[in-house]
């Protein structure tokens, strides 16, 4: 399995921990993966102005 690591800025750790605690997600990696899979397309469209 090919893996990549990300760095989470210190200022966003409390928000990530809040989401993890409220959802039962186990790790930051799982949180990032869920966000990427479920909201990745929305993020791209939003950043491009919704024209894509």
Chimera marker file (.cmm) of the C-alpha trace (Angstrom):
<marker_set name="trace">
<marker id="1" x="0.000" y="0.000" z="0.000" r="1" g="1" b="0" radius="0.5"/>
<marker id="2" x="1.376" y="3.390" z="-1.011" r="1" g="1" b="0" radius="0.5"/>
<marker id="3" x="1.032" y="6.005" z="1.730" r="1" g="1" b="0" radius="0.5"/>
<marker id="4" x="1.530" y="9.751" z="2.016" r="1" g="1" b="0" radius="0.5"/>
<marker id="5" x="1.836" y="11.787" z="5.159" r="1" g="1" b="0" radius="0.5"/>
<marker id="6" x="0.351" y="15.211" z="5.742" r="1" g="1" b="0" radius="0.5"/>
<marker id="7" x="1.201" y="17.875" z="8.274" r="1" g="1" b="0" radius="0.5"/>
<marker id="8" x="-1.666" y="19.392" z="10.236" r="1" g="1" b="0" radius="0.5"/>
<marker id="9" x="-1.031" y="22.958" z="11.320" r="1" g="1" b="0" radius="0.5"/>
<marker id="10" x="-1.107" y="23.253" z="15.117" r="1" g="1" b="0" radius="0.5"/>
<marker id="11" x="-3.952" y="25.786" z="14.993" r="1" g="1" b="0" radius="0.5"/>
<marker id="12" x="-6.303" y="23.203" z="13.398" r="1" g="1" b="0" radius="0.5"/>
<marker id="13" x="-5.636" y="20.366" z="15.834" r="1" g="1" b="0" radius="0.5"/>
<marker id="14" x="-8.386" y="21.395" z="18.304" r="1" g="1" b="0" radius="0.5"/>
<marker id="15" x="-10.982" y="21.381" z="15.506" r="1" g="1" b="0" radius="0.5"/>
<marker id="16" x="-9.777" y="18.012" z="14.232" r="1" g="1" b="0" radius="0.5"/>
<marker id="17" x="-9.912" y="16.578" z="17.749" r="1" g="1" b="0" radius="0.5"/>
<marker id="18" x="-13.435" y="17.940" z="18.213" r="1" g="1" b="0" radius="0.5"/>
<marker id="19" x="-14.577" y="16.241" z="15.008" r="1" g="1" b="0" radius="0.5"/>
<marker id="20" x="-12.856" y="12.994" z="15.996" r="1" g="1" b="0" radius="0.5"/>
<marker id="21" x="-14.462" y="13.021" z="19.444" r="1" g="1" b="0" radius="0.5"/>
<marker id="22" x="-17.948" y="13.790" z="18.129" r="1" g="1" b="0" radius="0.5"/>
<marker id="23" x="-17.896" y="11.261" z="15.299" r="1" g="1" b="0" radius="0.5"/>
<marker id="24" x="-16.007" y="8.293" z="16.636" r="1" g="1" b="0" radius="0.5"/>
<marker id="25" x="-13.394" y="8.540" z="13.908" r="1" g="1" b="0" radius="0.5"/>
<marker id="26" x="-10.219" y="6.981" z="15.290" r="1" g="1" b="0" radius="0.5"/>
<marker id="27" x="-7.303" y="8.837" z="13.712" r="1" g="1" b="0" radius="0.5"/>
<marker id="28" x="-6.336" y="12.012" z="11.914" r="1" g="1" b="0" radius="0.5"/>
<marker id="29" x="-5.600" y="9.865" z="8.861" r="1" g="1" b="0" radius="0.5"/>
<marker id="30" x="-9.137" y="8.482" z="8.857" r="1" g="1" b="0" radius="0.5"/>
<marker id="31" x="-10.526" y="11.990" z="9.291" r="1" g="1" b="0" radius="0.5"/>
<marker id="32" x="-8.545" y="13.314" z="6.343" r="1" g="1" b="0" radius="0.5"/>
<marker id="33" x="-9.520" y="10.361" z="4.164" r="1" g="1" b="0" radius="0.5"/>
<marker id="34" x="-13.220" y="10.756" z="4.965" r="1" g="1" b="0" radius="0.5"/>
<marker id="35" x="-13.081" y="14.477" z="4.236" r="1" g="1" b="0" radius="0.5"/>
<marker id="36" x="-11.180" y="13.892" z="0.978" r="1" g="1" b="0" radius="0.5"/>
<marker id="37" x="-13.507" y="11.182" z="-0.283" r="1" g="1" b="0" radius="0.5"/>
<marker id="38" x="-16.773" y="12.857" z="0.722" r="1" g="1" b="0" radius="0.5"/>
<marker id="39" x="-15.983" y="16.523" z="0.108" r="1" g="1" b="0" radius="0.5"/>
<marker id="40" x="-13.071" y="16.585" z="-2.352" r="1" g="1" b="0" radius="0.5"/>
<marker id="41" x="-15.196" y="17.305" z="-5.429" r="1" g="1" b="0" radius="0.5"/>
<marker id="42" x="-17.095" y="20.024" z="-3.583" r="1" g="1" b="0" radius="0.5"/>
<marker id="43" x="-13.817" y="21.640" z="-2.534" r="1" g="1" b="0" radius="0.5"/>
<marker id="44" x="-12.466" y="21.681" z="-6.087" r="1" g="1" b="0" radius="0.5"/>
<marker id="45" x="-15.675" y="23.173" z="-7.465" r="1" g="1" b="0" radius="0.5"/>
<marker id="46" x="-15.786" y="25.748" z="-4.712" r="1" g="1" b="0" radius="0.5"/>
<marker id="47" x="-12.186" y="26.842" z="-5.222" r="1" g="1" b="0" radius="0.5"/>
<marker id="48" x="-12.699" y="27.111" z="-8.974" r="1" g="1" b="0" radius="0.5"/>
<marker id="49" x="-15.798" y="29.217" z="-8.581" r="1" g="1" b="0" radius="0.5"/>
<marker id="50" x="-18.266" y="26.433" z="-9.314" r="1" g="1" b="0" radius="0.5"/>
<marker id="51" x="-17.672" y="26.659" z="-13.071" r="1" g="1" b="0" radius="0.5"/>
<marker id="52" x="-16.353" y="23.128" z="-13.498" r="1" g="1" b="0" radius="0.5"/>
<link id1="1" id2="2" r="1" g="1" b="0" radius="0.2"/>
<link id1="2" id2="3" r="1" g="1" b="0" radius="0.2"/>
<link id1="3" id2="4" r="1" g="1" b="0" radius="0.2"/>
<link id1="4" id2="5" r="1" g="1" b="0" radius="0.2"/>
<link id1="5" id2="6" r="1" g="1" b="0" radius="0.2"/>
<link id1="6" id2="7" r="1" g="1" b="0" radius="0.2"/>
<link id1="7" id2="8" r="1" g="1" b="0" radius="0.2"/>
<link id1="8" id2="9" r="1" g="1" b="0" radius="0.2"/>
<link id1="9" id2="10" r="1" g="1" b="0" radius="0.2"/>
<link id1="10" id2="11" r="1" g="1" b="0" radius="0.2"/>
<link id1="11" id2="12" r="1" g="1" b="0" radius="0.2"/>
<link id1="12" id2="13" r="1" g="1" b="0" radius="0.2"/>
<link id1="13" id2="14" r="1" g="1" b="0" radius="0.2"/>
<link id1="14" id2="15" r="1" g="1" b="0" radius="0.2"/>
<link id1="15" id2="16" r="1" g="1" b="0" radius="0.2"/>
<link id1="16" id2="17" r="1" g="1" b="0" radius="0.2"/>
<link id1="17" id2="18" r="1" g="1" b="0" radius="0.2"/>
<link id1="18" id2="19" r="1" g="1" b="0" radius="0.2"/>
<link id1="19" id2="20" r="1" g="1" b="0" radius="0.2"/>
<link id1="20" id2="21" r="1" g="1" b="0" radius="0.2"/>
<link id1="21" id2="22" r="1" g="1" b="0" radius="0.2"/>
<link id1="22" id2="23" r="1" g="1" b="0" radius="0.2"/>
<link id1="23" id2="24" r="1" g="1" b="0" radius="0.2"/>
<link id1="24" id2="25" r="1" g="1" b="0" radius="0.2"/>
<link id1="25" id2="26" r="1" g="1" b="0" radius="0.2"/>
<link id1="26" id2="27" r="1" g="1" b="0" radius="0.2"/>
<link id1="27" id2="28" r="1" g="1" b="0" radius="0.2"/>
<link id1="28" id2="29" r="1" g="1" b="0" radius="0.2"/>
<link id1="29" id2="30" r="1" g="1" b="0" radius="0.2"/>
<link id1="30" id2="31" r="1" g="1" b="0" radius="0.2"/>
<link id1="31" id2="32" r="1" g="1" b="0" radius="0.2"/>
<link id1="32" id2="33" r="1" g="1" b="0" radius="0.2"/>
<link id1="33" id2="34" r="1" g="1" b="0" radius="0.2"/>
<link id1="34" id2="35" r="1" g="1" b="0" radius="0.2"/>
<link id1="35" id2="36" r="1" g="1" b="0" radius="0.2"/>
<link id1="36" id2="37" r="1" g="1" b="0" radius="0.2"/>
<link id1="37" id2="38" r="1" g="1" b="0" radius="0.2"/>
<link id1="38" id2="39" r="1" g="1" b="0" radius="0.2"/>
<link id1="39" id2="40" r="1" g="1" b="0" radius="0.2"/>
<link id1="40" id2="41" r="1" g="1" b="0" radius="0.2"/>
<link id1="41" id2="42" r="1" g="1" b="0" radius="0.2"/>
<link id1="42" id2="43" r="1" g="1" b="0" radius="0.2"/>
<link id1="43" id2="44" r="1" g="1" b="0" radius="0.2"/>
<link id1="44" id2="45" r="1" g="1" b="0" radius="0.2"/>
<link id1="45" id2="46" r="1" g="1" b="0" radius="0.2"/>
<link id1="46" id2="47" r="1" g="1" b="0" radius="0.2"/>
<link id1="47" id2="48" r="1" g="1" b="0" radius="0.2"/>
<link id1="48" id2="49" r="1" g="1" b="0" radius="0.2"/>
<link id1="49" id2="50" r="1" g="1" b="0" radius="0.2"/>
<link id1="50" id2="51" r="1" g="1" b="0" radius="0.2"/>
<link id1="51" id2="52" r="1" g="1" b="0" radius="0.2"/>
</marker_set>
